[in-house]
Amino acid sequence: MPAKSTIPIDTEIAKADAAVAHDAWFSSEVEAGLREADDPSTVWVTNTEVERRSAQRRAQWQAEIERQRKSA
């Protein structure tokens, strides 16, 4: 005889339902991403540009932190 589960059946069903819903959402997101990647009108951003923008944001955040420290 198999061991009896200590998890209520409703919880197991809810977890399975959540997993199915997540899989459907994830598949939908992947399909949307592939459609966007295949679209000739998609504007691509180079890694160099992303790094430049990120560095600029980090500098702005750091400057804000310094201003807050000085006024505290």
DRENPA-3360 file (N, C-alpha, C; in nm, 2 decimals, always signed):
BEGIN
1 = MPAKSTIP = +0.09/-0.12/+0.00/+0.00/+0.00/+0.00/+0.09/+0.12/+0.00 ~ +0.06/+0.22/-0.09/+0.15/+0.34/-0.10/+0.13/+0.43/+0.03 ~ +0.23/+0.50/+0.06/+0.22/+0.59/+0.18/+0.12/+0.70/+0.15 ~ +0.04/+0.73/+0.26/-0.06/+0.83/+0.24/+0.00/+0.97/+0.25 ~ -0.04/+1.06/+0.15/+0.01/+1.19/+0.15/-0.04/+1.27/+0.27 ~ +0.05/+1.36/+0.32/+0.01/+1.44/+0.43/-0.04/+1.58/+0.38 ~ -0.03/+1.60/+0.24/-0.08/+1.72/+0.18/-0.23/+1.70/+0.14 ~ -0.32/+1.79/+0.18/-0.46/+1.78/+0.14/-0.47/+1.78/-0.02;
9 = IDTEIAKA = -0.56/+1.70/-0.07/-0.57/+1.68/-0.21/-0.60/+1.81/-0.28 ~ -0.68/+1.90/-0.21/-0.71/+2.03/-0.27/-0.59/+2.11/-0.29 ~ -0.49/+2.10/-0.20/-0.36/+2.18/-0.22/-0.28/+2.12/-0.34 ~ -0.28/+1.99/-0.35/-0.21/+1.93/-0.46/-0.28/+1.97/-0.59 ~ -0.41/+1.97/-0.60/-0.48/+2.01/-0.72/-0.45/+2.16/-0.75 ~ -0.45/+2.24/-0.65/-0.43/+2.38/-0.67/-0.28/+2.41/-0.72 ~ -0.19/+2.33/-0.67/-0.05/+2.34/-0.72/-0.04/+2.30/-0.86 ~ -0.11/+2.19/-0.90/-0.11/+2.14/-1.04/-0.17/+2.24/-1.13;
17 = DAAVAHDA = -0.28/+2.30/-1.08/-0.35/+2.40/-1.17/-0.26/+2.53/-1.19 ~ -0.19/+2.56/-1.08/-0.10/+2.68/-1.09/+0.02/+2.65/-1.18 ~ +0.07/+2.53/-1.18/+0.18/+2.49/-1.27/+0.13/+2.49/-1.42 ~ +0.01/+2.44/-1.44/-0.04/+2.44/-1.58/-0.06/+2.59/-1.63 ~ -0.12/+2.67/-1.54/-0.14/+2.81/-1.57/+0.00/+2.88/-1.60 ~ +0.10/+2.85/-1.52/+0.23/+2.91/-1.54/+0.29/+2.87/-1.67 ~ +0.28/+2.74/-1.70/+0.33/+2.69/-1.83/+0.26/+2.75/-1.95 ~ +0.13/+2.77/-1.94/+0.06/+2.84/-2.05/+0.11/+2.98/-2.06;
25 = WFSSEVEA = +0.12/+3.05/-1.95/+0.17/+3.19/-1.96/+0.31/+3.20/-2.02 ~ +0.40/+3.11/-1.97/+0.54/+3.11/-2.02/+0.54/+3.08/-2.17 ~ +0.47/+2.99/-2.21/+0.47/+2.95/-2.36/+0.42/+3.07/-2.44 ~ +0.32/+3.14/-2.39/+0.26/+3.26/-2.45/+0.37/+3.37/-2.46 ~ +0.44/+3.39/-2.35/+0.55/+3.49/-2.35/+0.66/+3.46/-2.45 ~ +0.70/+3.33/-2.45/+0.80/+3.29/-2.55/+0.76/+3.31/-2.69 ~ +0.63/+3.27/-2.72/+0.58/+3.29/-2.86/+0.58/+3.44/-2.89 ~ +0.54/+3.53/-2.80/+0.53/+3.67/-2.83/+0.68/+3.72/-2.85;
33 = GLREADDP = +0.77/+3.68/-2.77/+0.91/+3.72/-2.79/+0.97/+3.67/-2.93 ~ +0.93/+3.55/-2.97/+0.98/+3.51/-3.10/+0.92/+3.59/-3.21 ~ +0.79/+3.62/-3.20/+0.72/+3.70/-3.30/+0.79/+3.84/-3.31 ~ +0.82/+3.90/-3.19/+0.88/+4.03/-3.19/+1.02/+4.02/-3.25 ~ +1.10/+3.91/-3.22/+1.23/+3.90/-3.28/+1.23/+3.88/-3.43 ~ +1.13/+3.82/-3.48/+1.11/+3.79/-3.62/+1.06/+3.91/-3.70 ~ +1.00/+4.01/-3.63/+0.94/+4.12/-3.69/+1.05/+4.22/-3.75 ~ +1.04/+4.24/-3.88/+1.15/+4.33/-3.94/+1.15/+4.47/-3.88;
41 = STVWVTNT = +1.04/+4.52/-3.82/+1.03/+4.65/-3.76/+1.09/+4.66/-3.62 ~ +1.13/+4.55/-3.57/+1.18/+4.55/-3.43/+1.31/+4.63/-3.43 ~ +1.32/+4.72/-3.33/+1.44/+4.80/-3.31/+1.53/+4.73/-3.21 ~ +1.65/+4.70/-3.25/+1.75/+4.62/-3.17/+1.84/+4.72/-3.10 ~ +1.88/+4.69/-2.98/+1.97/+4.78/-2.90/+2.10/+4.70/-2.88 ~ +2.21/+4.75/-2.91/+2.34/+4.68/-2.90/+2.37/+4.67/-2.75 ~ +2.45/+4.57/-2.72/+2.50/+4.55/-2.58/+2.58/+4.67/-2.54 ~ +2.65/+4.73/-2.62/+2.73/+4.85/-2.59/+2.64/+4.96/-2.54;
49 = EVERRSAQ = +2.53/+4.98/-2.62/+2.43/+5.08/-2.58/+2.36/+5.05/-2.45 ~ +2.33/+4.93/-2.42/+2.27/+4.89/-2.29/+2.37/+4.92/-2.18 ~ +2.50/+4.88/-2.20/+2.60/+4.91/-2.10/+2.61/+5.06/-2.07 ~ +2.61/+5.14/-2.18/+2.62/+5.28/-2.17/+2.50/+5.34/-2.08 ~ +2.38/+5.30/-2.12/+2.26/+5.34/-2.05/+2.26/+5.30/-1.90 ~ +2.31/+5.18/-1.88/+2.31/+5.13/-1.74/+2.41/+5.20/-1.66 ~ +2.53/+5.23/-1.72/+2.63/+5.31/-1.65/+2.58/+5.45/-1.61 ~ +2.51/+5.51/-1.71/+2.45/+5.64/-1.69/+2.35/+5.64/-1.57;
57 = RRAQWQAE = +2.26/+5.54/-1.57/+2.16/+5.52/-1.46/+2.23/+5.50/-1.32 ~ +2.33/+5.42/-1.32/+2.41/+5.39/-1.20/+2.47/+5.52/-1.15 ~ +2.53/+5.60/-1.24/+2.59/+5.73/-1.20/+2.48/+5.82/-1.14 ~ +2.36/+5.83/-1.20/+2.26/+5.91/-1.15/+2.21/+5.86/-1.01 ~ +2.20/+5.73/-0.99/+2.15/+5.68/-0.86/+2.26/+5.71/-0.76 ~ +2.39/+5.69/-0.79/+2.50/+5.72/-0.70/+2.50/+5.87/-0.66 ~ +2.48/+5.96/-0.76/+2.47/+6.10/-0.73/+2.36/+6.13/-0.63 ~ +2.24/+6.07/-0.65/+2.13/+6.09/-0.57/+2.16/+6.04/-0.43;
65 = IERQRKSA = +2.22/+5.93/-0.41/+2.26/+5.87/-0.28/+2.35/+5.97/-0.21 ~ +2.45/+6.02/-0.28/+2.54/+6.12/-0.22/+2.47/+6.25/-0.18 ~ +2.37/+6.30/-0.26/+2.30/+6.41/-0.22/+2.22/+6.39/-0.10 ~ +2.16/+6.27/-0.09/+2.08/+6.24/+0.03/+2.16/+6.22/+0.16 ~ +2.28/+6.17/+0.14/+2.38/+6.16/+0.26/+2.42/+6.29/+0.31 ~ +2.44/+6.39/+0.21/+2.49/+6.52/+0.25/+2.38/+6.60/+0.32 ~ +2.25/+6.57/+0.28/+2.14/+6.65/+0.34/+2.09/+6.58/+0.47 ~ +2.14/+6.46/+0.50/+2.09/+6.39/+0.62/+2.15/+6.44/+0.75;
% end
